């Protein structure tokens, strides 16, 4: 089974960098679409059902800590 990951960050450049680094370090990791804020991350997490979440601590709407609690 291939693990799936979701990256949530409201700074697009940082999100793309994290995805690139994860792809290089873990070639078998399947990436979900990027989430650009907490609400987007929640909707993607519910619809995509990733195995791993990489959440920015400070985002608009829900922050990473609040999102992890949901």
C-alpha positions, 0 to 999 in steps of 0.5 A: 500500500502506498502512503498518501500525504497532505500538505497544508500551508498558507504560504504557497512557496513553502508548500511547494518546497516541502512537497518537492523535498518529500518527493525526493526523500520518499519517492513512493509517497503519493501527494494529495492536492495542496491545501492553502488554508485550514478549511481547505485542508479539512475538506481535502483530508475528509475527501482524500483520506491521507495517511500523513498530514503535514500541517502549518501551525499558523494558517487562516481559519483553522490552524494546524493544531485545531485541524489535528484535533478534528 
